[in-house]
Amino acid sequence: MTEVADNSAGVRDLGGCPVFHTDYRVERPALETHRLLNADREAARFAWNDSTEEGFWVLNRFDDVREALQRDADFSNDQVSSLHRSPPGILLPENLNQPQHAEMRRILNPFFAPKLVRRIADRAQERAVALVERIAPRKSEDMATGFGMTYPTELFLALLGLPVEDGPTFQPWVEGQFTGFFDKSPQAQQIAAQTRRELDAYFAAAIADRRANPGDPTTDLVTRLVTAEYQGAPIPDEMILTICMTIMAAGLDTTRSALGYTFLHMATHPQDRQRLLDEPELWPNAIEEIIRLYGLIIQDGREAAHDIDFHGLPIRKGDLVWLGLAAANQDPRVFEDPHLFDPDRPNLQQHLGFGAGYHRCLGMHLARAELVVALTEWHERIPHYRIAEGAQLRERGSQLRLQHVPLVWD
């Protein structure tokens, strides 16, 4: 259970809020993180969490989280995680504030709009079918390290205009980067540093090639970036490199994570799986409900742009603020029976799984389309499966991902 303490130390004014001690950066048994988040939400409307060196304010209820996400003048994107501070501009466009953010999104949005999704739909279906048909005879697959990673990696390369055939080379680099994001041990950081150098070299070569031999800027994102202007000048190579790395980190890990939790749910709730086998047209609704129910990005972090009185909360300029997306998505004040999977839910699209406000997820249309294709094609070919006997399911902290999802079928 979440630990709560009174603010008796008197170090700073917490406005009467309790202090939470739960560290959300650590690995836990599968689904334990959501249980702790829900307990936090119901324990107090606002709190202070002291599990990090700096500490941070906690907002977990739906209305408060949504309001703060929409108040970009008060809550700055200079920091986008409450769990640690990052150097300025390490993520683009996430770390940009208005009006710079809006200008960068105008450059990127065409590649993530529904029109683009329709353009890559055939490629997505082709790759999903080929991968599932190759997997089916094995009668087993670890969704976290197999199909769940290979499929989004290939589509990411296609989006950027890079060779899909580079997937097997690219995938270990991606794994190395994800390890470094969430594991701060010296060994993990050494692996991350080496793979970052290799990824930088790969993207730098692609950028140089597009500068020398531009492709179609309407279908090739790297070409779009090297030919676009930002703030009245060509975008520097270093910024393009950061954008490519950010899109990779944001897109690949979340798609893999969503697939992992979807297959865990369907493997352990055969009645839900059977309904979707009978009514595959429900997959788009089912995915919205999975995103709500199994929030992967448990928090959006913000930095207070100035001193703020947020409904009595005495936030100081520079404070880090946790905006609890996952807890908000299971808030019973907004979602009836929030712990139930219900693809017929009347407010299905109201969830904050993709955030809200100016920084609403750039790739949300693409993510939805990728997931619909993958899940439809998988279940047409492998409709019945289960979690391997004796599997110990655990989830990564900070940004949730099931470390292994071992599926077996007859």
Summary of the structure (lengths in Angstrom):
residues: 410
radius of gyration: 21.3
end to end distance: 38.6
largest distance: 64.3
contacts: 1315
relative contact order: 0.18
helix: 51%
strand: 11%
